[in-house]
Structure formats: C-alpha cells, structure tokens
Amino acid sequence: MRVRATARGWTAVWLVVLALAQTAAFVVVWRGALHTELGQWVDTVALTGNRIGQDTIATPVDRILNTMSALSLLVATAVIGFIALIRRRVALAITATLLIAGANVTTQLLKHFLARPEYGIDPDRAVAGNSLPSGHTAVAASVALALILVLPRTVRVLGAFVGAGYAAVAGVATLSAGWHRPSDAIAAFLVVGAWAALAGLMLLVTQREQAQVEPADAHRVAAVVLGVTGALAVVSSALALSWLVDLPRVDPDQMGRRSLFVGYAGSAAGIAGTMAIVAALLLAVVHRLVPRIKG
C-alpha cells in the first residue's frame, strides 16, 4: 500500500515521542544514578558484585570488549553503509552512518561534560570522575540499531536479535570487567535509542511520495517478543534492586555474597532488558522507514 501523508505523519509523531521518552529516561537515569546517594550506592554494590565468578568469565569478557575499538567501529560503519548502498539506498546509508556517528559523539560529549558529585560512597574510583554513558556500550548498540535499519526484510529479524543480544552482552561485559557501572550502560542505550528515532525522522523526510509499504513487512511478532522479553528483564531488575534498597546501606565491601550477587545480577538484567526494549521499538516501525518499494 502507498504510504499516505496521514500514515507518515503518525509515524513521525511516534518517532518524536520515542526520542523524547528516551531522552527523558536518560535524564532520570543520570539524575538518579549520579546525583543521589542511593543511586551511587546501588551502582557501587552492582560493580562490587562483579567479583563473583570474575575469574571464570574474565577471558571471554576481555575478548568481547577488545572487539569494540575505534577501528572496529569504522569497519562496522563501512560495512553497514555498503549494505545500504548495494540495496541502492543512498539516503539510508547516510542516515545509518549519521546514527552511529551522532550516538557515539554524543556519548563522549556527555561523559566529558556531566559531573559526578562525590558522596564518599566509592572513593577508590572517585579520581576517575564521571563514566556515564558507556562508550563501549554505545558502540555496540549503535551498530546493532543501524543494522536493523539497513538489513533487508528477509534477515532483519535475525539481525535485530543478534545485534540486540550482542549489545546487551557488551553492556553487561563492561560491568563484569569493572569498566562501567550499570547506569553507564543503560544511559548509553537510551542515547543510541534517541538517535535511532531521529534517524527514522530523517528517513521519513527523504522518503518519496510514491513509496509503498507492505503490511507483511511489519515484524510485529518479533518486536513483541523482543519487547516483552526486555520488559520482563527490566521488571526482574526492579524487583531485585528494590530488595537491595531495603537492606542497611553499608559499605559494599562489607556486604555478603548474596547481596552483592543480587545487585550484580539485577543490574545485568536491567542492562539487557533496556537494550531489548530499545531494539524492539525500532524494529516495530522500521518497515515504514525503509519501505520495500521506494518508488
């Protein structure tokens, strides 16, 4: 069916809502995790809990994190642009590249300009300053969402699940390696998600009037499965962390193994769940942004 002006308008409204909602969620995470003593304490408990089983997972975690470098990002961006170009989608190639570049530049700027107040909760890492959002996590997430945009419809769902899974693992890996707090990874996903919504708006602007969308191209079931899975993970994270919050607020180094594990596992579930939701929101609308028939 041809994309009518009203359908395109509602899609644009949906993307604006997504961009604003994820920006607002980022602000909540930033204020809660950095500017409250409770938020910093929960983050520190989760980061301290990464010691549990660290010897077992240290090698695979290092391998995952070592794949995310400036060179690998450039290679991934080139591959994504090439996929779009062989599909004869020049605007898509440019937009996907801007999504990756914009999300990662924004992440680095935010990390530089955002301040982390010192409440004496994590003095050993105070000298490092702010680490929110996570740059490594943003790299993985931006590539994952760009893939959802550029992949053909026949392999788009597979790419969405693989990409979201890899980005989620990368976010948890930064926590497991002690590189980042859980809020850093979650904030990075939200930054990338907001940029993905803006990229969608750019694609709508460049879309021709005769563009046609096939209803069969809507990945509704896959988007629902991915979104519901992410929502369940976020709810599980909330329940785990609410139990943690009810405990006496002591030095994380003095806490028991069970409490530390709950903080770590609950935060890991929140990281993975956030990425799944962000990916599902884009997957649900991508068929309207990149229609099968351009015209």
C-alpha positions in Angstrom: 0.0 0.0 0.0 1.1 3.5 -0.7 2.3 5.5 2.3 -0.3 8.2 2.8 0.5 11.6 4.3 -1.5 10.8 7.4 0.3 7.5 8.0 3.6 9.2 7.5 2.5 11.9 9.9 1.6 9.4 12.7 4.9 7.6 12.2 6.7 10.9 12.6 4.7 11.6 15.8 5.6 8.1 17.1 9.3 8.8 16.4 9.2 12.1 18.1 7.6 10.5 21.2 10.2 7.8 21.2 13.1 10.4 21.0 11.6 12.5 23.8 10.7 9.5 26.0 14.2 8.0 25.7 15.8 11.4 26.4 13.6 11.8 29.5 14.5 8.3 30.6 18.2 9.3 30.2 17.7 12.3 32.4 16.1 10.2 35.1 18.9 7.6 35.0 21.5 10.4 35.0 20.0 12.3 37.9 19.2 9.2 39.9 22.5 7.4 39.4 24.8 10.3 39.7 23.1 12.9 41.9 21.6 10.8 44.6 23.5 8.9 47.3 21.1 5.9 46.9 21.8 5.7 43.2 25.5 5.8 43.6 25.3 3.2 46.3 23.3 0.8 44.2 25.7 1.3 41.3 28.6 0.6 43.5 27.1 -2.6 45.0 26.5 -3.9 41.5 30.0 -3.0 40.5 31.4 -4.7 43.6 29.4 -7.8 42.9 31.2 -8.4 39.6 33.9 -10.1 41.7 31.7 -13.1 42.0 32.9 -15.6 39.4 35.1 -13.0 37.7 38.0 -15.5 37.2 35.7 -17.7 35.2 34.4 -15.1 32.8 37.4 -12.8 32.6 38.8 -14.2 29.3 35.5 -14.1 27.3 34.7 -10.6 28.7 38.1 -9.3 27.6 37.5 -10.7 24.2 34.2 -9.1 23.8 35.4 -5.7 25.0 38.5 -5.8 22.8 36.4 -6.1 19.7 35.0 -2.6 20.4 37.6 -0.1 19.3 37.7 2.9 17.0 39.0 0.8 14.2 36.2 -1.8 14.6 33.6 0.9 14.7 34.9 2.4 11.4 34.9 -1.1 9.8 31.4 -1.8 11.1 30.2 1.6 9.8 31.7 1.0 6.4 30.0 -2.5 6.2 26.6 -1.0 7.2 27.0 1.8 4.6 27.9 -0.8 2.0 24.8 -2.9 2.8 22.6 0.1 2.2 24.4 1.1 -1.0 24.1 -2.3 -2.6 20.4 -2.0 -1.9 20.6 1.3 -3.8 19.6 3.2 -0.7 21.9 6.2 -0.6 19.8 8.1 2.0 19.7 5.0 4.2 23.5 4.7 4.0 23.9 8.3 5.0 21.3 8.1 7.8 22.8 4.9 9.3 26.2 6.5 9.3 24.9 9.6 11.0 23.1 7.4 13.6 26.4 5.7 14.5 28.5 8.9 14.4 25.9 11.0 16.3 25.3 8.5 19.0 29.0 7.9 19.7 29.9 11.6 19.6 27.0 12.5 21.9 28.1 9.8 24.3 31.6 11.1 24.5 30.5 14.7 24.9 28.1 13.8 27.7 30.7 11.8 29.5 33.0 14.8 29.3 30.6 17.4 30.4 28.4 15.6 33.0 29.7 15.9 36.6 29.6 13.1 39.2 29.2 14.5 42.7 31.3 12.8 45.4 29.3 11.4 48.3 32.1 9.3 49.7 30.4 6.1 48.5 33.0 4.9 46.0 36.2 6.7 47.0 38.6 4.3 45.1 37.1 5.3 41.8 36.3 9.0 42.6 39.5 10.1 40.9 38.3 8.7 37.6 35.3 11.1 37.6 32.2 10.5 35.6 31.8 7.5 33.4 28.2 7.9 32.2 27.3 7.0 29.4 29.5 4.0 28.5 31.4 4.5 25.2 31.9 0.8 24.6 28.2 0.1 25.1 27.3 2.9 22.7 29.5 1.5 20.0 27.8 -1.9 20.2 24.3 -0.5 20.4 24.7 2.0 17.6 25.9 -0.7 15.2 23.0 -3.0 16.3 20.3 -0.4 15.6 22.0 0.7 12.4 21.9 -2.9 11.2 18.1 -3.1 11.9 17.7 -0.1 9.5 19.9 -1.4 6.7 19.3 -5.1 6.6 16.8 -6.5 4.0 13.5 -7.5 5.5 14.3 -11.2 5.0 17.1 -11.2 7.5 16.1 -8.1 9.6 14.6 -10.0 12.5 17.6 -12.3 12.8 19.9 -9.2 12.7 17.8 -7.5 15.3 18.0 -10.4 17.8 21.7 -11.0 17.1 22.6 -7.3 17.3 20.5 -6.6 20.4 21.9 -9.7 22.1 25.5 -8.7 21.3 24.9 -5.1 22.5 23.3 -6.4 25.7 26.3 -8.8 26.3 28.7 -5.9 25.7 26.9 -3.7 28.2 27.0 -6.5 30.8 30.6 -7.1 29.9 31.6 -3.5 30.8 30.1 -4.2 34.3 31.7 -7.6 34.6 35.1 -6.2 33.7 34.7 -3.3 36.2 34.9 -0.7 33.5 31.5 0.8 34.0 28.6 0.9 36.4 25.2 -0.4 35.3 23.7 3.1 34.9 26.5 3.9 32.4 25.4 1.1 30.0 21.7 1.8 30.4 22.3 5.5 29.7 24.3 4.6 26.6 21.4 2.5 25.2 19.0 5.4 25.8 21.3 7.9 23.9 21.5 5.5 21.0 17.8 4.8 21.0 17.1 8.6 20.9 19.4 8.9 17.9 17.7 6.0 16.2 14.4 7.8 16.5 16.0 10.9 15.0 17.4 8.8 12.2 14.0 7.5 11.5 12.7 11.0 11.1 15.4 11.8 8.6 14.4 8.7 6.6 10.8 9.9 6.6 11.8 13.3 5.3 13.8 11.8 2.4 11.1 9.2 1.6 9.4 9.6 -1.8 5.7 10.2 -2.1 5.2 7.0 -4.1 6.9 4.8 -1.5 4.9 1.7 -0.7 4.8 -0.3 2.5 3.8 -3.9 2.5 1.8 -4.9 5.7 3.6 -8.3 5.6 6.9 -6.4 6.2 5.8 -5.4 9.7 7.7 -7.5 12.2 5.0 -7.4 14.8 5.6 -10.8 16.5 9.3 -10.4 16.6 9.0 -6.9 18.0 6.5 -8.0 20.7 8.7 -11.0 21.7 11.8 -8.8 21.9 9.9 -6.0 23.8 8.2 -8.4 26.2 11.4 -10.2 27.0 13.1 -6.9 27.7 10.2 -5.7 29.8 10.3 -8.9 31.9 14.1 -8.4 32.4 13.6 -4.8 33.5 10.8 -5.8 35.9 13.1 -8.6 37.3 15.8 -6.0 37.7 13.5 -3.6 39.5 12.4 -6.3 41.9 16.0 -7.4 42.7 17.1 -3.8 43.2 14.1 -2.9 45.4 15.1 -5.8 47.7 18.6 -4.5 47.7 17.4 -0.9 48.6 15.6 -2.3 51.7 18.9 -3.5 53.1 21.0 -1.4 55.5 23.2 0.9 53.5 26.6 -0.3 54.4 30.0 -0.2 52.6 29.6 -2.6 49.6 33.0 -4.1 50.5 31.4 -5.3 53.8 28.3 -6.8 52.2 27.6 -10.5 51.9 28.0 -12.6 48.8 24.2 -12.9 48.3 23.5 -9.2 48.5 26.4 -8.4 46.0 25.1 -11.1 43.6 21.6 -9.7 43.7 22.9 -6.2 42.9 25.1 -7.5 40.1 22.6 -9.9 38.6 19.7 -7.5 38.9 21.7 -4.7 37.2 22.8 -7.1 34.4 19.1 -7.9 33.8 18.3 -4.2 33.7 21.0 -3.6 31.1 19.9 -6.5 28.9 16.3 -5.6 29.2 16.8 -2.0 28.3 18.6 -2.9 25.1 15.9 -5.4 24.1 13.2 -2.7 24.5 15.2 -0.1 22.6 15.7 -2.6 19.7 12.1 -3.7 19.8 10.8 -0.1 19.5 12.8 0.4 16.3 12.0 -3.0 14.9 8.3 -2.2 15.2 8.4 0.8 12.9 11.4 0.1 10.6 9.2 -1.2 7.8 7.6 2.2 7.5 11.0 3.9 7.5 12.6 1.7 4.9 9.7 0.6 2.7 10.2 -2.3 0.3 9.3 -0.2 -2.7 10.9 3.2 -2.8 9.2 4.4 -6.0 
